């Protein structure tokens, strides 16, 4: 609302100025400045909330970055307000600035309470498993205030978690890693890969597991903004199979419960009063099938459900199509 009002500022001011009945609604320059400042405070919260609530892409790695941006934004607005002339009098022309400074202080305190609860390992593990950043965030100035070495602490904890839960997992050998017999090498053949192979072997002597090799390697370089964390791990899962399994488990955790809450809201459209006798299994299958159709994007409910069927036959058909569809979706996902 504030963003739209500021965009239409000239039109709103002209409308309230020309109409005598709207004179009391006319906003002064100071009030427009107040709207602009409120927008600077609130817009990042809206943007970050929308981004963190997505369900079609990983968001667990964005939690610390989200808090970082919100704290930085509050500090920036506070600096701008503190640097301007603020009167503490209730009727001063800049009294609203003092009120916003008080509000920002309360917002910062409230935000720190939520931030203090984000201490679960899944958050810092997700940041470390981002090949484009790794330990970069924990080396920033904002993480050096209390004297703790967060890089060493989080790397050690993540390594212990990996060793305990993933290093000993028995995984199927990827097809691309199966050795293929080659022709016998002659004594006088020159192998250009000898030096590279020796270098890798020497590194492996010092680095004991996949996690240490991953952390010791350079950060991945973004390719014109088109790089993806998922694509990087898809290409690296043959070299780091156990760590890739850990990555899938960590990044499958949603950063927000908004997605689950939206599913509950959707159920209200299925279990309407006119369909009060629906079996719980039917409700579940109908919601899952609708979600499957949305993901496929090339089918519609009318294409698989005959409008002439009675309720019982329709429920049976929906259940059958759901099971077939979900099985196909699972196969596509595994592939």
C-alpha positions as a LaTeX table, in Angstrom:
\begin{tabular}{lrrr}
\hline
Residue & $x$ (\AA) & $y$ (\AA) & $z$ (\AA) \\
\hline
Unk1 & 0.00 & 0.00 & 0.00 \\
Unk2 & 2.79 & 2.41 & 0.90 \\
Unk3 & 4.72 & 1.54 & $-2.24$ \\
Unk4 & 1.68 & 2.23 & $-4.42$ \\
Unk5 & 0.86 & 5.44 & $-2.58$ \\
Unk6 & 4.40 & 6.79 & $-3.02$ \\
Unk7 & 4.25 & 5.93 & $-6.71$ \\
Unk8 & 1.01 & 7.94 & $-7.01$ \\
Unk9 & 2.15 & 10.74 & $-4.70$ \\
Unk10 & 1.60 & 13.56 & $-7.20$ \\
Unk11 & $-1.85$ & 12.31 & $-8.19$ \\
Unk12 & $-2.95$ & 11.85 & $-4.57$ \\
Unk13 & $-1.67$ & 15.28 & $-3.56$ \\
Unk14 & $-3.44$ & 16.92 & $-6.51$ \\
Unk15 & $-6.69$ & 15.10 & $-5.73$ \\
Unk16 & $-6.72$ & 16.01 & $-2.02$ \\
Unk17 & $-5.73$ & 19.62 & $-2.79$ \\
Unk18 & $-8.47$ & 20.24 & $-5.38$ \\
Unk19 & $-11.32$ & 18.74 & $-3.37$ \\
Unk20 & $-12.28$ & 20.78 & $-0.27$ \\
Unk21 & $-13.84$ & 17.69 & 1.32 \\
Unk22 & $-10.44$ & 15.95 & 1.15 \\
Unk23 & $-8.46$ & 18.79 & 2.67 \\
Unk24 & $-8.07$ & 17.03 & 6.02 \\
Unk25 & $-6.65$ & 14.00 & 4.24 \\
Unk26 & $-3.93$ & 15.99 & 2.46 \\
Unk27 & $-0.46$ & 14.72 & 3.45 \\
Unk28 & 2.34 & 17.15 & 4.18 \\
Unk29 & 5.92 & 16.68 & 2.98 \\
Unk30 & 6.93 & 15.39 & 6.42 \\
Unk31 & 4.16 & 12.78 & 6.31 \\
Unk32 & 5.26 & 11.65 & 2.86 \\
Unk33 & 8.81 & 11.35 & 4.21 \\
Unk34 & 7.44 & 9.25 & 7.03 \\
Unk35 & 5.73 & 6.95 & 4.51 \\
Unk36 & 8.99 & 6.63 & 2.59 \\
Unk37 & 10.90 & 5.70 & 5.75 \\
Unk38 & 8.26 & 3.17 & 6.77 \\
Unk39 & 8.59 & 1.58 & 3.35 \\
Unk40 & 12.37 & 1.31 & 3.79 \\
Unk41 & 11.79 & $-0.52$ & 7.07 \\
Unk42 & 8.98 & $-2.85$ & 6.04 \\
Unk43 & 9.75 & $-3.71$ & 2.40 \\
Unk44 & 12.80 & $-5.92$ & 3.17 \\
Unk45 & 10.70 & $-7.86$ & 5.70 \\
Unk46 & 8.08 & $-8.51$ & 3.04 \\
Unk47 & 10.67 & $-9.52$ & 0.44 \\
Unk48 & 12.55 & $-11.87$ & 2.76 \\
Unk49 & 9.33 & $-13.41$ & 4.09 \\
Unk50 & 8.15 & $-14.13$ & 0.56 \\
Unk51 & 11.50 & $-15.63$ & $-0.41$ \\
Unk52 & 11.85 & $-17.81$ & 2.68 \\
Unk53 & 8.32 & $-19.24$ & 2.29 \\
Unk54 & 8.96 & $-20.78$ & $-1.13$ \\
Unk55 & 8.48 & $-24.52$ & $-1.42$ \\
Unk56 & 9.69 & $-25.27$ & $-4.96$ \\
Unk57 & 13.31 & $-24.48$ & $-4.16$ \\
Unk58 & 15.63 & $-24.89$ & $-1.19$ \\
Unk59 & 15.40 & $-22.14$ & 1.45 \\
Unk60 & 17.18 & $-23.57$ & 4.50 \\
Unk61 & 20.48 & $-22.05$ & 3.33 \\
Unk62 & 18.91 & $-18.56$ & 3.24 \\
Unk63 & 18.04 & $-18.30$ & 6.94 \\
Unk64 & 21.28 & $-16.69$ & 8.17 \\
Unk65 & 21.50 & $-14.49$ & 5.08 \\
Unk66 & 17.92 & $-13.33$ & 5.69 \\
Unk67 & 18.65 & $-12.30$ & 9.27 \\
Unk68 & 21.85 & $-10.61$ & 8.10 \\
Unk69 & 19.99 & $-8.48$ & 5.55 \\
Unk70 & 17.23 & $-7.52$ & 7.99 \\
Unk71 & 19.70 & $-6.45$ & 10.68 \\
Unk72 & 21.73 & $-4.47$ & 8.13 \\
Unk73 & 18.60 & $-2.76$ & 6.85 \\
Unk74 & 17.49 & $-1.72$ & 10.35 \\
Unk75 & 20.98 & $-0.38$ & 11.07 \\
Unk76 & 20.96 & 1.62 & 7.84 \\
Unk77 & 17.58 & 3.22 & 8.50 \\
Unk78 & 18.56 & 3.94 & 12.10 \\
Unk79 & 21.73 & 5.68 & 10.93 \\
Unk80 & 19.76 & 7.80 & 8.47 \\
Unk81 & 17.26 & 8.84 & 11.13 \\
Unk82 & 19.93 & 9.50 & 13.75 \\
Unk83 & 21.89 & 11.67 & 11.34 \\
Unk84 & 18.88 & 13.87 & 10.66 \\
Unk85 & 17.43 & 16.47 & 13.01 \\
Unk86 & 15.12 & 14.82 & 15.56 \\
Unk87 & 13.10 & 16.63 & 18.20 \\
Unk88 & 11.84 & 14.79 & 21.24 \\
Unk89 & 8.90 & 17.09 & 21.72 \\
Unk90 & 5.50 & 15.47 & 21.00 \\
Unk91 & 4.51 & 18.30 & 18.67 \\
Unk92 & 7.86 & 18.74 & 16.94 \\
Unk93 & 7.93 & 18.52 & 13.18 \\
Unk94 & 10.39 & 15.61 & 13.44 \\
Unk95 & 8.72 & 13.81 & 16.35 \\
Unk96 & 7.85 & 10.90 & 14.05 \\
Unk97 & 11.54 & 10.23 & 13.53 \\
Unk98 & 12.06 & 9.73 & 17.23 \\
Unk99 & 9.06 & 7.41 & 17.29 \\
Unk100 & 10.50 & 5.35 & 14.44 \\
Unk101 & 13.87 & 5.16 & 16.21 \\
Unk102 & 12.10 & 3.69 & 19.21 \\
Unk103 & 10.24 & 1.27 & 16.96 \\
Unk104 & 13.47 & 0.17 & 15.25 \\
Unk105 & 15.05 & $-0.52$ & 18.63 \\
Unk106 & 12.10 & $-2.71$ & 19.60 \\
Unk107 & 12.16 & $-4.46$ & 16.22 \\
Unk108 & 15.86 & $-5.23$ & 16.62 \\
Unk109 & 15.32 & $-6.70$ & 20.08 \\
Unk110 & 12.43 & $-8.81$ & 18.84 \\
Unk111 & 14.38 & $-9.99$ & 15.78 \\
Unk112 & 17.34 & $-11.00$ & 17.95 \\
Unk113 & 15.07 & $-13.30$ & 19.97 \\
Unk114 & 14.20 & $-15.25$ & 16.83 \\
Unk115 & 17.81 & $-15.15$ & 15.66 \\
Unk116 & 19.01 & $-16.60$ & 18.97 \\
Unk117 & 16.78 & $-19.63$ & 18.40 \\
Unk118 & 18.34 & $-20.39$ & 14.98 \\
Unk119 & 21.14 & $-22.42$ & 16.56 \\
Unk120 & 20.17 & $-25.83$ & 15.17 \\
Unk121 & 22.90 & $-27.51$ & 13.17 \\
Unk122 & 20.78 & $-27.68$ & 10.04 \\
Unk123 & 21.19 & $-23.93$ & 9.53 \\
Unk124 & 24.98 & $-23.64$ & 9.58 \\
Unk125 & 25.37 & $-26.99$ & 7.82 \\
Unk126 & 23.22 & $-25.68$ & 4.96 \\
Unk127 & 25.48 & $-22.63$ & 4.64 \\
Unk128 & 28.64 & $-24.74$ & 4.66 \\
Unk129 & 27.21 & $-27.06$ & 2.00 \\
Unk130 & 26.66 & $-24.14$ & $-0.34$ \\
Unk131 & 29.65 & $-24.58$ & $-2.69$ \\
Unk132 & 29.58 & $-20.91$ & $-3.69$ \\
Unk133 & 29.97 & $-19.54$ & $-0.15$ \\
Unk134 & 31.11 & $-22.32$ & 2.25 \\
Unk135 & 32.65 & $-20.50$ & 5.24 \\
Unk136 & 32.43 & $-16.97$ & 3.77 \\
Unk137 & 29.48 & $-15.88$ & 5.89 \\
Unk138 & 31.09 & $-16.95$ & 9.17 \\
Unk139 & 34.24 & $-14.98$ & 8.31 \\
Unk140 & 32.34 & $-11.68$ & 7.98 \\
Unk141 & 32.65 & $-8.90$ & 10.54 \\
Unk142 & 29.17 & $-9.49$ & 11.95 \\
Unk143 & 30.30 & $-12.92$ & 13.22 \\
Unk144 & 33.41 & $-11.68$ & 15.03 \\
Unk145 & 31.84 & $-9.64$ & 17.81 \\
Unk146 & 31.80 & $-12.18$ & 20.66 \\
Unk147 & 35.25 & $-13.64$ & 20.11 \\
Unk148 & 34.06 & $-17.11$ & 19.07 \\
Unk149 & 35.68 & $-18.84$ & 16.12 \\
Unk150 & 32.48 & $-19.81$ & 14.31 \\
Unk151 & 34.31 & $-21.17$ & 11.28 \\
Unk152 & 36.24 & $-23.78$ & 13.26 \\
Unk153 & 33.29 & $-24.54$ & 15.55 \\
Unk154 & 30.75 & $-25.10$ & 12.77 \\
Unk155 & 33.18 & $-26.95$ & 10.50 \\
Unk156 & 34.14 & $-29.33$ & 13.33 \\
Unk157 & 30.51 & $-29.98$ & 14.27 \\
Unk158 & 29.51 & $-30.57$ & 10.66 \\
Unk159 & 32.44 & $-32.94$ & 10.15 \\
Unk160 & 31.47 & $-34.93$ & 13.26 \\
Unk161 & 27.86 & $-35.11$ & 12.07 \\
Unk162 & 28.96 & $-36.32$ & 8.65 \\
Unk163 & 31.26 & $-38.99$ & 10.09 \\
Unk164 & 28.63 & $-40.23$ & 12.50 \\
Unk165 & 25.67 & $-40.43$ & 10.12 \\
Unk166 & 26.91 & $-40.57$ & 6.52 \\
Unk167 & 30.52 & $-41.67$ & 6.09 \\
Unk168 & 29.77 & $-45.34$ & 6.70 \\
Unk169 & 26.59 & $-45.51$ & 4.59 \\
Unk170 & 26.62 & $-48.19$ & 1.92 \\
Unk171 & 25.72 & $-46.52$ & $-1.34$ \\
Unk172 & 25.27 & $-47.95$ & $-4.80$ \\
Unk173 & 28.25 & $-47.30$ & $-7.04$ \\
Unk174 & 27.26 & $-44.73$ & $-9.71$ \\
Unk175 & 27.49 & $-46.08$ & $-13.23$ \\
Unk176 & 29.92 & $-43.39$ & $-14.29$ \\
Unk177 & 32.44 & $-44.44$ & $-11.64$ \\
Unk178 & 32.70 & $-48.07$ & $-12.75$ \\
Unk179 & 36.19 & $-48.67$ & $-14.08$ \\
Unk180 & 36.45 & $-49.72$ & $-17.72$ \\
Unk181 & 39.41 & $-51.89$ & $-18.74$ \\
Unk182 & 41.75 & $-50.09$ & $-21.08$ \\
Unk183 & 44.49 & $-51.30$ & $-23.33$ \\
Unk184 & 47.75 & $-52.31$ & $-21.73$ \\
Unk185 & 50.16 & $-49.41$ & $-21.27$ \\
Unk186 & 53.54 & $-49.65$ & $-22.91$ \\
Unk187 & 56.66 & $-48.81$ & $-20.92$ \\
Unk188 & 57.60 & $-45.97$ & $-23.26$ \\
Unk189 & 54.13 & $-44.34$ & $-23.23$ \\
Unk190 & 54.03 & $-40.82$ & $-21.78$ \\
Unk191 & 51.01 & $-40.21$ & $-19.53$ \\
Unk192 & 50.10 & $-36.53$ & $-19.27$ \\
Unk193 & 47.92 & $-37.28$ & $-16.25$ \\
Unk194 & 50.69 & $-38.73$ & $-14.08$ \\
Unk195 & 51.44 & $-35.43$ & $-12.38$ \\
Unk196 & 47.77 & $-34.69$ & $-11.75$ \\
Unk197 & 47.20 & $-38.18$ & $-10.36$ \\
Unk198 & 50.14 & $-37.92$ & $-7.99$ \\
Unk199 & 48.96 & $-34.52$ & $-6.79$ \\
Unk200 & 45.48 & $-35.85$ & $-6.06$ \\
Unk201 & 46.90 & $-38.88$ & $-4.26$ \\
Unk202 & 49.11 & $-36.66$ & $-2.09$ \\
Unk203 & 46.12 & $-34.53$ & $-1.17$ \\
Unk204 & 44.10 & $-37.62$ & $-0.28$ \\
Unk205 & 46.82 & $-38.68$ & 2.14 \\
Unk206 & 46.21 & $-35.57$ & 4.23 \\
Unk207 & 42.45 & $-35.24$ & 3.71 \\
Unk208 & 40.67 & $-38.21$ & 5.22 \\
Unk209 & 37.06 & $-37.93$ & 4.06 \\
Unk210 & 34.74 & $-36.32$ & 1.54 \\
Unk211 & 33.80 & $-33.44$ & 3.81 \\
Unk212 & 37.42 & $-32.42$ & 4.37 \\
Unk213 & 38.10 & $-32.58$ & 0.64 \\
Unk214 & 35.04 & $-30.45$ & $-0.02$ \\
Unk215 & 35.99 & $-27.80$ & 2.56 \\
Unk216 & 39.64 & $-27.74$ & 1.45 \\
Unk217 & 38.75 & $-27.25$ & $-2.22$ \\
Unk218 & 38.22 & $-23.71$ & $-3.63$ \\
Unk219 & 34.74 & $-22.25$ & $-3.68$ \\
Unk220 & 32.74 & $-22.80$ & $-6.84$ \\
Unk221 & 32.60 & $-19.87$ & $-9.23$ \\
Unk222 & 29.22 & $-18.61$ & $-10.35$ \\
Unk223 & 28.68 & $-18.69$ & $-14.09$ \\
Unk224 & 27.00 & $-15.41$ & $-14.95$ \\
Unk225 & 24.39 & $-15.82$ & $-12.23$ \\
Unk226 & 23.06 & $-18.99$ & $-13.87$ \\
Unk227 & 24.78 & $-21.39$ & $-11.50$ \\
Unk228 & 22.69 & $-23.46$ & $-9.14$ \\
Unk229 & 23.58 & $-25.22$ & $-5.91$ \\
Unk230 & 21.49 & $-28.20$ & $-7.00$ \\
Unk231 & 23.24 & $-28.39$ & $-10.36$ \\
Unk232 & 26.65 & $-28.26$ & $-8.70$ \\
Unk233 & 25.84 & $-31.11$ & $-6.34$ \\
Unk234 & 24.25 & $-33.11$ & $-9.15$ \\
Unk235 & 27.54 & $-32.94$ & $-11.04$ \\
Unk236 & 29.62 & $-33.64$ & $-7.92$ \\
Unk237 & 27.65 & $-36.53$ & $-6.43$ \\
Unk238 & 29.91 & $-39.09$ & $-8.14$ \\
Unk239 & 33.00 & $-37.60$ & $-6.48$ \\
Unk240 & 31.28 & $-36.92$ & $-3.14$ \\
Unk241 & 28.51 & $-39.54$ & $-2.92$ \\
Unk242 & 28.20 & $-39.66$ & 0.87 \\
Unk243 & 28.34 & $-35.89$ & 1.29 \\
Unk244 & 25.81 & $-35.52$ & $-1.53$ \\
Unk245 & 23.41 & $-37.73$ & 0.43 \\
Unk246 & 23.90 & $-35.48$ & 3.44 \\
Unk247 & 23.29 & $-32.44$ & 1.23 \\
Unk248 & 19.96 & $-33.85$ & 0.02 \\
Unk249 & 18.82 & $-34.50$ & 3.58 \\
Unk250 & 19.85 & $-31.05$ & 4.83 \\
Unk251 & 18.42 & $-29.07$ & 1.91 \\
Unk252 & 15.10 & $-30.92$ & 2.00 \\
Unk253 & 14.30 & $-29.19$ & 5.29 \\
Unk254 & 12.02 & $-26.16$ & 4.69 \\
Unk255 & 13.04 & $-22.93$ & 6.35 \\
Unk256 & 9.41 & $-22.02$ & 7.04 \\
Unk257 & 6.23 & $-23.92$ & 7.90 \\
Unk258 & 4.28 & $-21.74$ & 5.46 \\
Unk259 & 4.19 & $-24.52$ & 2.87 \\
Unk260 & 2.57 & $-26.96$ & 5.30 \\
Unk261 & 0.11 & $-24.30$ & 6.43 \\
Unk262 & $-0.86$ & $-23.64$ & 2.82 \\
Unk263 & $-1.65$ & $-27.35$ & 2.39 \\
Unk264 & $-4.00$ & $-27.18$ & 5.36 \\
Unk265 & $-5.67$ & $-24.19$ & 3.76 \\
Unk266 & $-6.11$ & $-26.13$ & 0.50 \\
Unk267 & $-7.80$ & $-28.96$ & 2.37 \\
Unk268 & $-10.61$ & $-26.56$ & 3.26 \\
Unk269 & $-11.46$ & $-26.35$ & $-0.44$ \\
Unk270 & $-11.68$ & $-30.13$ & $-0.72$ \\
Unk271 & $-13.54$ & $-31.01$ & 2.48 \\
Unk272 & $-16.34$ & $-28.49$ & 2.00 \\
Unk273 & $-19.68$ & $-28.82$ & 3.87 \\
Unk274 & $-21.30$ & $-30.26$ & 0.76 \\
Unk275 & $-18.79$ & $-33.13$ & 0.82 \\
Unk276 & $-18.81$ & $-33.79$ & 4.54 \\
Unk277 & $-18.80$ & $-37.58$ & 4.13 \\
Unk278 & $-15.52$ & $-37.78$ & 2.26 \\
Unk279 & $-13.19$ & $-40.45$ & 3.55 \\
Unk280 & $-9.92$ & $-39.03$ & 4.99 \\
Unk281 & $-7.98$ & $-41.22$ & 2.55 \\
Unk282 & $-9.94$ & $-39.74$ & $-0.36$ \\
Unk283 & $-9.16$ & $-36.21$ & 0.82 \\
Unk284 & $-5.47$ & $-37.07$ & 1.07 \\
Unk285 & $-5.37$ & $-38.65$ & $-2.38$ \\
Unk286 & $-7.29$ & $-35.79$ & $-3.97$ \\
Unk287 & $-4.87$ & $-33.22$ & $-2.53$ \\
Unk288 & $-1.82$ & $-35.24$ & $-3.56$ \\
Unk289 & $-3.16$ & $-35.74$ & $-7.06$ \\
Unk290 & $-3.93$ & $-32.05$ & $-7.46$ \\
Unk291 & $-0.38$ & $-31.26$ & $-6.32$ \\
Unk292 & 0.95 & $-33.76$ & $-8.86$ \\
Unk293 & $-1.05$ & $-32.14$ & $-11.68$ \\
Unk294 & 0.29 & $-28.74$ & $-10.67$ \\
Unk295 & 3.86 & $-30.02$ & $-10.79$ \\
Unk296 & 3.38 & $-31.67$ & $-14.19$ \\
Unk297 & 1.71 & $-28.61$ & $-15.66$ \\
Unk298 & 0.42 & $-30.49$ & $-18.72$ \\
Unk299 & $-2.71$ & $-32.16$ & $-17.36$ \\
Unk300 & $-6.05$ & $-31.03$ & $-16.00$ \\
Unk301 & $-8.51$ & $-32.76$ & $-13.71$ \\
Unk302 & $-11.18$ & $-32.76$ & $-16.43$ \\
Unk303 & $-8.92$ & $-34.89$ & $-18.64$ \\
Unk304 & $-8.91$ & $-37.83$ & $-16.23$ \\
Unk305 & $-12.25$ & $-37.52$ & $-14.41$ \\
Unk306 & $-15.47$ & $-38.20$ & $-16.32$ \\
Unk307 & $-18.23$ & $-35.78$ & $-15.19$ \\
Unk308 & $-20.83$ & $-38.54$ & $-15.71$ \\
Unk309 & $-19.32$ & $-40.80$ & $-13.02$ \\
Unk310 & $-21.04$ & $-41.13$ & $-9.66$ \\
Unk311 & $-19.26$ & $-40.14$ & $-6.45$ \\
Unk312 & $-18.00$ & $-43.60$ & $-5.56$ \\
Unk313 & $-16.57$ & $-44.31$ & $-9.01$ \\
Unk314 & $-15.05$ & $-40.85$ & $-9.14$ \\
Unk315 & $-13.35$ & $-41.35$ & $-5.78$ \\
Unk316 & $-11.97$ & $-44.72$ & $-6.90$ \\
Unk317 & $-10.69$ & $-43.24$ & $-10.16$ \\
Unk318 & $-9.05$ & $-40.31$ & $-8.41$ \\
Unk319 & $-7.39$ & $-42.68$ & $-5.97$ \\
Unk320 & $-6.08$ & $-44.89$ & $-8.77$ \\
Unk321 & $-4.83$ & $-41.94$ & $-10.83$ \\
Unk322 & $-3.18$ & $-40.50$ & $-7.73$ \\
Unk323 & $-1.27$ & $-43.68$ & $-6.98$ \\
Unk324 & $-0.16$ & $-44.03$ & $-10.60$ \\
Unk325 & 0.74 & $-40.35$ & $-10.86$ \\
Unk326 & 2.69 & $-40.26$ & $-7.60$ \\
Unk327 & 4.56 & $-43.42$ & $-8.60$ \\
Unk328 & 5.50 & $-41.84$ & $-11.93$ \\
Unk329 & 6.55 & $-38.66$ & $-10.18$ \\
Unk330 & 8.73 & $-40.65$ & $-7.76$ \\
Unk331 & 10.40 & $-42.45$ & $-10.65$ \\
Unk332 & 11.07 & $-39.15$ & $-12.45$ \\
Unk333 & 12.49 & $-37.65$ & $-9.27$ \\
Unk334 & 14.82 & $-40.61$ & $-8.68$ \\
Unk335 & 16.04 & $-40.48$ & $-12.27$ \\
\hline
\end{tabular}
